[in-house]
Amino acid sequence: MLSLNEEKFINDVFLTLKKYISESADADAIIKVKSPETLKEELPLLSSQGISHDELLSEFKAVLENSVKTIHPLFLNQLFGGFDTAAWVGEVASTLLNPTMATYEIAPILTVIEKRLVAELLKLVGLEKGEGIMVTGGSNANLLGMLCARTDYNPSIRQTGFSHNNFRVYISAEAHYSFDKAANIIGIGTQNLILVPSNEKGEMIAEELERIIASDIKDGYTPIMVGATLGTTVLGAFDSLTEIARICESYQVWLHVDAAWGGGALFSKSHKHLTKGIEFADSITFDAHKTLGAPLVTSFFLTKHTGILKNTNRGGGSEYLFHEYDNSDWDTGTYSLQCGRRADALKIWLLWRFHGTEGLIRRTEHLLNLAHFATAEIEKNPRFKLYHSHYLNVCFQVTSKTHKDLSNFTLKVRKALVAEGKALVNYAKRADGTVFFRLVFPNHQTTTEHISQLLQLIQEKADKLELSTEE
Ligand SMILES: Cc1ncc(COP(=O)(O)O)c(C=O)c1O
């Protein structure tokens, strides 16, 4: 089926990718920073005539060269990163196989793989009798949690829509912004997404949650969901699930647990206690593309309520897609929000098979050790001021003798770091205006030597900027 030219092209592409993978880890720069104007200039225009394989290969190489090397050990900017060979092979194969996960008929082995992964995760969180599905990201798993909560409140709301708009959903002030989007999409309106205050560690204050729910009920509102977070995006805080679950139970409110980031603790012996109470969740978000090191997107939605996914997501397709056949019980499209659905299960399946659960635990402990090491290094270096450290999140500012405003100074240092392109670490801004580096550890390629290197890079930038007096 392949022509000689195509065969050569595929070989060349794979050699190029192999080189990219092996050289990226030691590359001097994560990105050669260029302006959008320059990239626009360099990028060829779409043309009426096609180009040769050789030309295509060279343009393909230019795309690699101009991309951020998220597999580099100093890519610590977001809650994903690094490289896993087994998972990458799974990713490539999913695209090649190109099934849709809608029906067993089209994705037989992949459906069995996805269901086995879901079953394993359900077991891990103590909800063996539940069900689950892979979704297009942690954000969408949070959305699905809200939709299921709505169904749970009123099973016919799918057909009838809202008869009132008094629904309320509660999250902590530190929760992920996807809940805001979800409140919009499901139609309760973002003004009905209530931010419960959190303590100085970033954990939802359970007493405040109870107080607000009780007062809302008095005022005629209908609480339908609490979204608790295990591992907040900025501070790595874990809400107290046992407390929150008790409140949800007594007010009959759905408890959704966003464990997109903190779910990694389920794979740790030293930090598993942080997930205490997860078994009380009605539904859970889990991202294997974060701490487990699978490529984006590898997200799961889990729930203890068998049947709720179908009640929430069903609709249409039976005349041409969801036929009655021997294996129709295995079709996942009938309870997914999507029609065409990628086979995201394969990459995490191969990753998990290769490393084994013990291997995943070792990897997670490695990440936690990195966070521990970074915290200690920051604490002992007067150049840095630790703001907060918990789980895999280490937040710190850069100190200065000449700049009074450390937030501003830290921002400047970060800007210089990004411009150099040797390391990427994000920053976050608090409600009071405080800015700090938010160093996170999802990247399995990172070692303690890399952290020392990173802190050295940051220190160099700070030393240079120390002399410039402008605030
Ligand atoms: C706590 C938390 N929940 C949800 C998400 C969204 O996950 P995704 O990027 O997979 O949509 C994130 C993203 O970083 C997160 O930090």
The ligand as an SDF file (V2000), in Angstrom:
LIG
                    3D

 16 16  0  0  0  0  0  0  0  0999 V2000
   -7.2070   21.0160   39.7940 C   0  0  0  0  0  0  0  0  0  0  0  0
   -7.4110   20.9310   38.3080 C   0  0  0  0  0  0  0  0  0  0  0  0
   -8.5700   20.4760   37.8270 N   0  0  0  0  0  0  0  0  0  0  0  0
   -8.8240   20.3970   36.5180 C   0  0  0  0  0  0  0  0  0  0  0  0
   -7.8770   20.7780   35.6060 C   0  0  0  0  0  0  0  0  0  0  0  0
   -8.1920   20.7270   34.1520 C   0  0  0  0  0  0  0  0  0  0  0  0
   -7.5760   19.6200   33.5810 O   0  0  0  0  0  0  0  0  0  0  0  0
   -7.3760   19.5120   32.0080 P   0  0  0  0  0  0  0  0  0  0  0  0
   -6.2290   20.3870   31.6790 O   0  0  0  0  0  0  0  0  0  0  0  0
   -7.0970   18.0600   31.8110 O   0  0  0  0  0  0  0  0  0  0  0  0
   -8.6510   19.9500   31.3670 O   0  0  0  0  0  0  0  0  0  0  0  0
   -6.6460   21.2680   36.0400 C   0  0  0  0  0  0  0  0  0  0  0  0
   -5.6220   21.6800   35.0810 C   0  0  0  0  0  0  0  0  0  0  0  0
   -4.5080   21.9220   35.3610 O   0  0  0  0  0  0  0  0  0  0  0  0
   -6.4110   21.3460   37.4320 C   0  0  0  0  0  0  0  0  0  0  0  0
   -5.2690   21.8430   37.9180 O   0  0  0  0  0  0  0  0  0  0  0  0
  1  2  1  0
  2  3  1  0
  2 15  2  0
  3  4  2  0
  4  5  1  0
  5  6  1  0
  5 12  2  0
  6  7  1  0
  7  8  1  0
  8  9  2  0
  8 10  1  0
  8 11  1  0
 12 13  1  0
 12 15  1  0
 13 14  2  0
 15 16  1  0
M  END
$$$$
